Amino acid sequence: MAAVVEELTADREHGASWMARRTVEAMLEVAEKPFETSAELFDALVDAGRKLSESRPGVGAIAGAAGRVLAAANAHTFLEPDQLRQLVSEEGNAILQARERAAASIAIQLQDRLKDAVVLTHSASATVREALLHTPPTRAICTVSEPVGEGRAFAEELRGEGLNVDLVEDADAPSVLDDATLFLIGADTVFHDGTLNNKLGTTAIAEAAAARNIPTVVRAHAAGADRRDRDRGGADADGLGGRAHRPHALPARGLRAAPARDRGLMRLAAVTLAALAAAGCAGRSSPDSTSPTADLQISISIRGSEAPTKMWTLRCPDASGTLPAPARACRKLGEVKDPFAPVPKGTACTQIYGGPEIADVSGTYNGEAVDTQFSRGNGCDIERWNRVRFLFPSE
């Protein structure tokens, strides 16, 4: 554990996604140690989660990943140690698989923006890398930060994959925006109030991009989300996150500077990339005036299985996307009250198992962010699944 904490503290070559993966792997290693009781196992996981989170307090993805492992373990401490260990292993592997799906989903969302683009990036994000490799732009411009040369290895890696890459010093980044058509970055943490925590210098480049009418897109897996406002929690706050979340690619609009801590901070009036891409597209079904406004990404996977994840999109009211029968889905979605609401806390649920399927839904619904997961682990979960089963055509 000490070695992983030291690794995370010293790392300047990887993004938040990589750090979240190392966090989960470290906690799974802790779970594999022998414990006489489940309480001892859980206490060891809590201690590990806190140490990992404190290694990089400005990276919300670490606390988010640790928090999901802890949330799963905390709900099942009544199990025998071997059973709890197996559950933690399954949950940890599910988190790792979800992050891989997130990277693929974001790459697909960004492909139209990256095609024939000149992209400036100020990030060593693994998911930004995935997007650039999925749809190579005409040219990528990467920044390098001294004194440790942060960003240089990322640029060399892209070059090794055959991309046309230029490398510029941080201070020169605003001036090269005259050649760019997109500013693409990652985010270490996205706070509830819309402020995000990223590499120092991000705000200055984003403001220079806005002055040139160049869009800024933030690639953010929402495991880096912090449900607090920055001023009430912030990059240096103690505490672990909750459940893991789903991927988003967020265009930045109306940027304004915010005070920096150890990393650059800025505020975004954010909407999903897919929502912007939907505007003005032709060849769609006629909008239903009674349907909700929705822009959703849906994926179905099977826990513990190597079967490929199935993914769809749905946009309402224009009834478009890859989900089968989108007009019917939009209509039925409008008929369900609070379709994405969680099971209320304290609800007594029958212990009925409905199957290993997991459905992840993210995006926006009637102007509100959606970031939730459906399963069929008990009677309450099954009822919640069935209310929106029209969104899950693979079951």
C-alpha positions, 0 to 999 in steps of 0.5 A: 500500500505504501508503494502505491501511495508513493507512486500516486503522490509522485506521478506526473505522467498519467491522468485521473483515470489511470490513478483510479485504476491503480486505486482499485487494484491496490484495494483489491490487493488489500482485500486478498490479505487474510482477515479473521472477521469481515469487520477487520477486512472492512476496516483495512479497506477504509484505512487503505481508501483514506491513504489513497485519497490523501495521496492526491486530494485534488484528484476526485477520481481516486476518492470516487473509485475507493468510495465505490469499493467501500460502499459495496463492502459496507453494505455486505459486512454481514457476510463471511470474510471469504464471501465479502472478499469475493464481493469486493473483487467482483465490484472492483473488477466491475469498476475497472471494466466500467472505466474501459467502457467509459473511455470507449464511450467518450471516444465515440462521442468525440469522433465528429469533433476530432475528425479533420481537427487541429487539437490542443490538449493540456492533459495526460489523460488516458481517455483523451488518448483513447479519443485521439487514437480512435479518431486521429485529428489532422494535428495534435498540439501537446503542452509540456510543463517544466520542471518535470517535463509533464506532457512530454511522454504523452506526446511521444506516446501519441507519436508512437501511435502514428499521430502528427504531434507538436509539442509546445511549452505551457507559456506558448500554448495560448499563442498556438491557439490561432492554428487550433480548432479545439481545446481538449482536456481532462479533469482531475475533479468535477465539483457539484457547482460546476468547478473543475480541478485540472492541470495548472494553466488550464484556465488561461488557455481556455479563456484564450480559446474562448476569446478566439471562439475555439470550443473547449471540451472537457473529457471527464469520466464522472468517477472524478465527480465530487458532489460537494461545491468546491468552496465546501469541500475542495481539492484539499478536503478530507473524505471519501467519495460514494458510488462510481459514475458514468462518462461524460464529454463536456463542452465548456461555455461561458468560462470564468476564472476561479481561484487556483489551489494546487491545480488549475480550477475553472467553472463550466456551464456544462452540457453533454457533447451529444446534446450539442451534436444533436442540434441541427441534424437532419433525417430524424423522426418528428419530435413528440411535443409530449415527450421529455427532453433527453440525451442519454447514453445507455450500456448493458453489461453482464457482471463477471462475464467477458461478453461485450458491452452493448451500447445505445444512445437516445435523444428526445423529443426528436426521437433519434439515436441508436436505441431501437424504436426511439419514438416509443422509448421517448413516449414511454420515458415521458410516462414514467415519473422520476425514471432515474430516481434511486431506491429510497434509503431504508426501503425493505427489499425482498431478496430475489435475484433477477439476473447479472445484467447491469445497465448504465445510463448517463447524460441529461434528462429534462435539463438535469444530469443523469448518472445512474446504474440499474441492476436486478440484485433484489426485489427493489432493484428489479422493480426499478429496472422494470419501470424503464426496461424499454431502455434495455433492449438486450435483456 
